[in-house]
Amino acid sequence: MIGAALVAVGAAGMLGTSQSYLNYMVCKCINAAGTGQLFVVGITYGTESAPPDQRGLLMGIYNVALTVGNAIAAGVCAGSAKLSPTNDWQWRVPIACQIPLSVLLVATFMFFPDSPRWLIVRRKDDDARVALAKFFDLDQHSEAVTAQMDIIAAAIEAETHTKSSSAWISIYRPPNLRRTLVSAFMLVTLQITGIQFVAPYTALFLSSLGVASPFTTHAIVSVCIFAGSLVSPWVLDNVGRRLSLLYGYAIAACSMLIFSAVGSTLGTGSTITQRVLVAFLCIWAFVFGGAISASSWLTSAEVHAVHLRTQGQANTQAFASVFSFAAQFWTPYMIAAIGTSVGYFYAGVTIVTLTIAIFLVPETARLTLEQIDTLFNSGTPAWRTTMARNKQMNLVHGTEQTVVPARG
């Protein structure tokens, strides 16, 4: 709720202080702080609250929501761009839209309980029991809720005895360092493999190449990201986090290489070049929404230890924000300097990312958060983890179905 409130306050401040650059930037920083908090808390809350066999599906819906926002924002910008350049509402409209949405978020959050795992970490067992009962529509004193409480409490107790503390510095020390690196890798590479080129600068890029209706095309690309996100819940649950990420980055790299190669061969003025470019931008966008974004967000939150998930995800988001800013800063200069060859750069970054991911990112699909703890503590190499192995593990332990069964 605090994050949403900061977004609303910052947006209102930007609208009211546009005459002063300093005041405007202060309000923009407040707005950005709220946005960052929403990113950290949203994915962490969802990951800790969802059952293991539904976590991919439910957090895939989170990815759909992100892309819906992206598509709506692109549409709003495309519409406001048609206003006169001297009309202040050309830039005010996208900012003003944040205020009612933030108020709606604050009002909605009031009806949700806290994360059961967060409550148990803070020794609020009674509140955790109530939260679990609400999430799974069961009586708080049922055997299923009690069993889940015992599983979570045992895992947290084991962490307390085997890990140093809940201090921030603990995320940079063994055995948590590997988890921190995996999580940060997921969101940092998400920012530097092309999304900060495609999302903010597609219209500028296409306009520089002489493509007709660049803002409309930008909106179409955003819709492709949204369309991809619609299949992401199925992809996460049936293909897995690791494989969807690897296949996604492979296709994304090929898309960037192809449109740059065609641009270098035929020239940017060619109609064929422009059509190929738009087509492969749309393919890239669909794959990003359907595989890369969904896998990255979910895995980044899943891999942390229970008692360090908030600190770890905040650290991940901080690094991602830094690299996001850097990518947004360098991309327009690259577009101006090398044109369609910008695809070569992002293809190279994506190939490096793909190579590292093969050796670093484990498969976490169908595992409980407590089983993910076991996976990291066992030192199992990432390339040996598969969803088939995870399913087999759950069959052996009888946890393939939802941890807490639905009311009979």
Buried (B, 14 or more C-beta within 10 A) or exposed (E): BEBBBBBBBBBBBBBEBBEEEEBBEBBBEBBBBBBBBBBBBBBBBBBBBBBBBEBBBBBBBBBBEBBBBBBBBBBBBBBBBEBEEEEEEBBBBBBBBBBEBBBEBBEEBEEEBBBBBBBBBEEBBEBBBBBBBBBBEBEBEBEBBEEBBEBBBEBBEBBEEEBEEBEEEBBEEEBBEBBBBBBBBBBBBBBBBBBBBBBBBBBBBBBBBEBEEBBBBBBBBBBBBBBBBBBBBEBBBEBBBBBBBBBBBBBBBBBBBBBBBBBBEBEBEBEEBBEBBBBBBBBBBBBBBBBBBBBBBBBBBBBBBBBBBBBBBBBBBEBBBEBBEEBBEBBBEBBEEEBBBBBBBBBBBBBBBBEEBBEBBBBBBBBBBBBBBBBBBEEEEBBEBBBEBBBEBBEEEEBBEBBBEEEE
